[in-house]
Amino acid sequence: MPLLTPIIFFNLVLQVINSFQSFTQAFVVSGGTGGPSDSTLFYSLYLYEEGFGRLHMGYASAMAWLLVVIVGVLTAINFYFSKRWVFYGDGK
């Protein structure tokens, strides 16, 4: 099990990043509007609506940078805590 921790860590980082990219499913289901009562209005779909639907490109750009910062911070937190539970088998 200890030698599987790098693979588990890799999948954890990719899934955290992928969780913020849930655009296609919500766009297809709701037709790009967010669905009834905004039930499928995820952050990425709202970013798309602001940028390309309402042509608020500055606001959408700021939202995209905020998304990059949030994903970066969560990835950095994952890497920080990985020192405690990820074992690489090289003796360290």
Z-matrix of the N, CA and C atoms (Angstrom, degrees):
N
C 1 1.453
C 2 1.529 1 112.82
N 3 1.345 2 120.29 1 -40.18
C 4 1.469 3 118.62 2 -178.48
C 5 1.531 4 113.76 3 -60.89
N 6 1.326 5 118.41 4 -29.86
C 7 1.457 6 119.27 5 -179.81
C 8 1.522 7 112.72 6 -78.81
N 9 1.322 8 117.65 7 -9.13
C 10 1.459 9 121.37 8 174.99
C 11 1.529 10 112.79 9 -87.19
N 12 1.316 11 117.38 10 -11.15
C 13 1.470 12 119.53 11 -175.95
C 14 1.531 13 113.26 12 -62.39
N 15 1.339 14 121.89 13 -34.99
C 16 1.475 15 117.88 14 175.85
C 17 1.521 16 113.05 15 -63.10
N 18 1.327 17 117.31 16 -35.62
C 19 1.462 18 120.66 17 178.68
C 20 1.527 19 110.35 18 -70.10
N 21 1.325 20 116.27 19 -40.53
C 22 1.466 21 120.42 20 177.57
C 23 1.530 22 109.91 21 -63.53
N 24 1.330 23 116.28 22 -41.51
C 25 1.467 24 120.48 23 179.02
C 26 1.533 25 111.13 24 -64.17
N 27 1.326 26 116.94 25 -43.30
C 28 1.458 27 121.30 26 178.19
C 29 1.526 28 110.89 27 -59.45
N 30 1.318 29 116.76 28 -45.68
C 31 1.470 30 120.68 29 179.12
C 32 1.520 31 111.41 30 -66.63
N 33 1.330 32 117.59 31 -35.57
C 34 1.460 33 120.87 32 177.56
C 35 1.528 34 111.00 33 -62.65
N 36 1.325 35 116.68 34 -46.55
C 37 1.465 36 120.44 35 -179.71
C 38 1.527 37 110.32 36 -63.02
N 39 1.328 38 117.68 37 -44.64
C 40 1.466 39 120.07 38 -179.55
C 41 1.527 40 112.33 39 -65.49
N 42 1.323 41 117.60 40 -36.88
C 43 1.461 42 119.99 41 179.92
C 44 1.526 43 112.11 42 -71.71
N 45 1.315 44 117.49 43 -34.10
C 46 1.470 45 119.74 44 175.77
C 47 1.528 46 109.86 45 -64.36
N 48 1.327 47 116.47 46 -43.47
C 49 1.462 48 120.29 47 178.17
C 50 1.530 49 110.38 48 -66.10
N 51 1.313 50 117.21 49 -42.68
C 52 1.470 51 122.19 50 -178.38
C 53 1.529 52 112.19 51 -66.97
N 54 1.323 53 117.41 52 -28.40
C 55 1.463 54 119.61 53 -178.48
C 56 1.527 55 112.22 54 -65.66
N 57 1.319 56 117.04 55 -23.72
C 58 1.463 57 120.22 56 178.31
C 59 1.526 58 112.14 57 -87.66
N 60 1.305 59 117.84 58 -2.06
C 61 1.457 60 121.40 59 -177.50
C 62 1.527 61 112.33 60 -108.49
N 63 1.293 62 117.68 61 29.59
C 64 1.469 63 121.26 62 -178.94
C 65 1.524 64 109.47 63 -81.90
N 66 1.309 65 115.80 64 76.15
C 67 1.461 66 121.27 65 -177.48
C 68 1.518 67 112.10 66 -106.26
N 69 1.314 68 117.24 67 -49.26
C 70 1.461 69 122.05 68 -170.12
C 71 1.521 70 112.36 69 -60.99
N 72 1.314 71 116.62 70 -46.30
C 73 1.463 72 119.95 71 -178.23
C 74 1.522 73 111.41 72 -61.59
N 75 1.330 74 116.66 73 -45.97
C 76 1.463 75 120.14 74 -179.63
C 77 1.523 76 111.57 75 -67.31
N 78 1.321 77 117.25 76 -35.79
C 79 1.458 78 120.46 77 179.71
C 80 1.520 79 111.13 78 -67.50
N 81 1.324 80 117.16 79 -42.00
C 82 1.462 81 120.84 80 -179.16
C 83 1.528 82 110.79 81 -69.01
N 84 1.317 83 117.18 82 -44.52
C 85 1.467 84 120.86 83 -176.57
C 86 1.525 85 111.18 84 -66.73
N 87 1.333 86 116.89 85 -42.37
C 88 1.464 87 119.29 86 -173.83
C 89 1.521 88 113.55 87 -98.29
N 90 1.310 89 118.34 88 -2.85
C 91 1.459 90 120.35 89 -177.64
C 92 1.514 91 112.52 90 72.27
N 93 1.309 92 117.52 91 20.05
C 94 1.457 93 122.02 92 178.57
C 95 1.508 94 115.12 93 86.00
N 96 1.318 95 117.77 94 6.08
C 97 1.462 96 120.31 95 -177.16
C 98 1.520 97 113.77 96 -102.75
N 99 1.302 98 118.13 97 -12.57
C 100 1.459 99 120.30 98 -177.87
C 101 1.505 100 113.35 99 100.11
N 102 1.304 101 116.90 100 -2.95
C 103 1.461 102 120.24 101 174.77
C 104 1.506 103 113.52 102 79.30
N 105 1.311 104 115.29 103 -175.37
C 106 1.464 105 118.62 104 179.39
C 107 1.533 106 111.02 105 -68.85
N 108 1.282 107 115.69 106 127.93
C 109 1.471 108 123.34 107 179.07
C 110 1.517 109 112.63 108 57.88
N 111 1.322 110 116.95 109 31.61
C 112 1.470 111 123.25 110 179.36
C 113 1.524 112 112.80 111 56.19
N 114 1.320 113 116.66 112 34.28
C 115 1.465 114 120.22 113 -177.88
C 116 1.517 115 112.95 114 -72.34
N 117 1.325 116 118.82 115 -22.00
C 118 1.468 117 121.12 116 177.50
C 119 1.526 118 111.46 117 -116.02
N 120 1.303 119 117.36 118 22.94
C 121 1.458 120 121.38 119 -179.31
C 122 1.524 121 109.26 120 -85.90
N 123 1.328 122 115.36 121 80.21
C 124 1.453 123 121.16 122 176.85
C 125 1.523 124 109.10 123 -75.22
N 126 1.318 125 115.36 124 168.88
C 127 1.462 126 120.52 125 -177.61
C 128 1.523 127 111.48 126 -59.82
N 129 1.318 128 116.92 127 -43.04
C 130 1.465 129 119.68 128 -178.27
C 131 1.528 130 111.60 129 -67.92
N 132 1.321 131 118.37 130 -35.37
C 133 1.463 132 121.08 131 176.90
C 134 1.523 133 110.75 132 -70.01
N 135 1.322 134 116.53 133 -38.38
C 136 1.468 135 119.74 134 176.51
C 137 1.525 136 110.42 135 -65.43
N 138 1.332 137 116.94 136 -38.87
C 139 1.459 138 121.33 137 176.40
C 140 1.522 139 110.15 138 -60.57
N 141 1.319 140 117.01 139 -43.51
C 142 1.468 141 121.69 140 178.81
C 143 1.530 142 111.19 141 -64.15
N 144 1.324 143 116.64 142 -43.30
C 145 1.470 144 120.26 143 179.29
C 146 1.525 145 111.71 144 -62.25
N 147 1.328 146 116.26 145 -42.65
C 148 1.468 147 119.49 146 -179.63
C 149 1.525 148 111.32 147 -67.00
N 150 1.322 149 116.54 148 -40.91
C 151 1.455 150 119.74 149 -175.79
C 152 1.508 151 114.01 150 -76.94
N 153 1.317 152 116.50 151 -47.19
C 154 1.468 153 119.79 152 -172.97
C 155 1.528 154 113.38 153 -106.37
N 156 1.309 155 118.23 154 -21.49
C 157 1.461 156 120.45 155 178.05
C 158 1.510 157 112.12 156 -85.25
N 159 1.334 158 115.69 157 -47.09
C 160 1.464 159 120.51 158 -177.77
C 161 1.525 160 112.71 159 -103.02
N 162 1.331 161 117.07 160 -3.77
C 163 1.462 162 124.58 161 179.16
C 164 1.526 163 113.26 162 58.66
N 165 1.332 164 115.90 163 35.86
C 166 1.466 165 121.58 164 172.05
C 167 1.528 166 107.57 165 -94.60
N 168 1.322 167 115.59 166 74.21
C 169 1.466 168 120.59 167 -172.88
C 170 1.523 169 112.92 168 -67.00
N 171 1.311 170 118.44 169 -35.60
C 172 1.462 171 120.75 170 178.91
C 173 1.519 172 111.70 171 -65.01
N 174 1.327 173 115.14 172 -44.85
C 175 1.467 174 119.93 173 178.83
C 176 1.524 175 110.76 174 -65.29
N 177 1.323 176 117.20 175 -41.52
C 178 1.463 177 120.77 176 178.74
C 179 1.516 178 110.75 177 -66.02
N 180 1.312 179 117.64 178 -36.66
C 181 1.460 180 120.96 179 177.40
C 182 1.527 181 110.80 180 -65.49
N 183 1.307 182 117.38 181 -41.57
C 184 1.463 183 120.88 182 177.22
C 185 1.525 184 110.68 183 -64.62
N 186 1.326 185 116.67 184 -38.45
C 187 1.463 186 120.15 185 177.02
C 188 1.526 187 111.05 186 -64.83
N 189 1.326 188 116.43 187 -39.53
C 190 1.462 189 120.34 188 179.22
C 191 1.525 190 110.71 189 -65.91
N 192 1.324 191 118.23 190 -40.41
C 193 1.460 192 120.12 191 177.24
C 194 1.519 193 111.33 192 -65.64
N 195 1.318 194 116.96 193 -37.72
C 196 1.464 195 120.07 194 176.13
C 197 1.524 196 110.42 195 -62.79
N 198 1.319 197 116.72 196 -39.72
C 199 1.460 198 120.75 197 177.41
C 200 1.524 199 110.71 198 -63.41
N 201 1.324 200 117.61 199 -41.46
C 202 1.464 201 121.40 200 177.60
C 203 1.528 202 110.69 201 -61.89
N 204 1.328 203 116.89 202 -42.37
C 205 1.465 204 120.89 203 -179.60
C 206 1.531 205 110.42 204 -66.07
N 207 1.324 206 117.77 205 -43.06
C 208 1.463 207 120.81 206 -179.91
C 209 1.523 208 110.74 207 -63.32
N 210 1.320 209 117.54 208 -45.60
C 211 1.464 210 121.08 209 178.79
C 212 1.524 211 110.05 210 -63.81
N 213 1.326 212 117.65 211 -40.26
C 214 1.459 213 120.88 212 178.19
C 215 1.516 214 112.83 213 -63.74
N 216 1.324 215 116.55 214 -41.80
C 217 1.466 216 120.24 215 178.95
C 218 1.523 217 110.64 216 -65.83
N 219 1.317 218 117.48 217 -44.10
C 220 1.463 219 119.62 218 178.92
C 221 1.528 220 111.86 219 -64.60
N 222 1.325 221 117.20 220 -36.98
C 223 1.457 222 120.59 221 176.67
C 224 1.529 223 110.59 222 -67.15
N 225 1.319 224 117.50 223 -40.55
C 226 1.462 225 120.76 224 177.50
C 227 1.522 226 111.38 225 -63.89
N 228 1.327 227 116.97 226 -39.08
C 229 1.471 228 120.41 227 176.83
C 230 1.523 229 110.27 228 -63.44
N 231 1.322 230 116.81 229 -41.89
C 232 1.465 231 119.92 230 177.41
C 233 1.524 232 111.10 231 -61.27
N 234 1.325 233 117.61 232 -42.80
C 235 1.458 234 120.55 233 179.41
C 236 1.524 235 111.36 234 -67.62
N 237 1.331 236 117.79 235 -35.95
C 238 1.456 237 120.42 236 178.85
C 239 1.532 238 111.22 237 -63.83
N 240 1.331 239 116.37 238 -46.44
C 241 1.458 240 119.60 239 -178.49
C 242 1.524 241 113.13 240 -78.74
N 243 1.325 242 117.23 241 -11.43
C 244 1.465 243 119.13 242 179.44
C 245 1.520 244 111.81 243 -69.27
N 246 1.318 245 118.14 244 -20.92
C 247 1.462 246 121.03 245 178.66
C 248 1.522 247 111.89 246 -61.92
N 249 1.317 248 116.59 247 -23.97
C 250 1.465 249 120.78 248 -176.77
C 251 1.521 250 113.36 249 -86.74
N 252 1.329 251 118.20 250 -27.43
C 253 1.466 252 118.11 251 -172.23
C 254 1.517 253 115.10 252 -128.14
N 255 1.329 254 119.44 253 -6.33
C 256 1.441 255 121.40 254 178.16
C 257 1.525 256 109.43 255 -97.53
N 258 1.329 257 116.62 256 124.54
C 259 1.470 258 122.72 257 -178.49
C 260 1.511 259 108.77 258 -117.21
N 261 1.344 260 116.01 259 127.94
C 262 1.455 261 120.47 260 -174.34
C 263 1.521 262 113.69 261 -100.74
N 264 1.284 263 121.49 262 -1.59
C 265 1.448 264 122.88 263 174.85
C 266 1.520 265 114.44 264 73.77
N 267 1.334 266 117.56 265 13.50
C 268 1.461 267 120.06 266 178.77
C 269 1.530 268 111.24 267 -102.81
N 270 1.294 269 116.90 268 12.12
C 271 1.454 270 121.42 269 176.74
C 272 1.517 271 115.26 270 90.69
N 273 1.327 272 117.47 271 -2.72
C 274 1.483 273 120.11 272 -178.84
C 275 1.496 274 111.38 273 -91.23
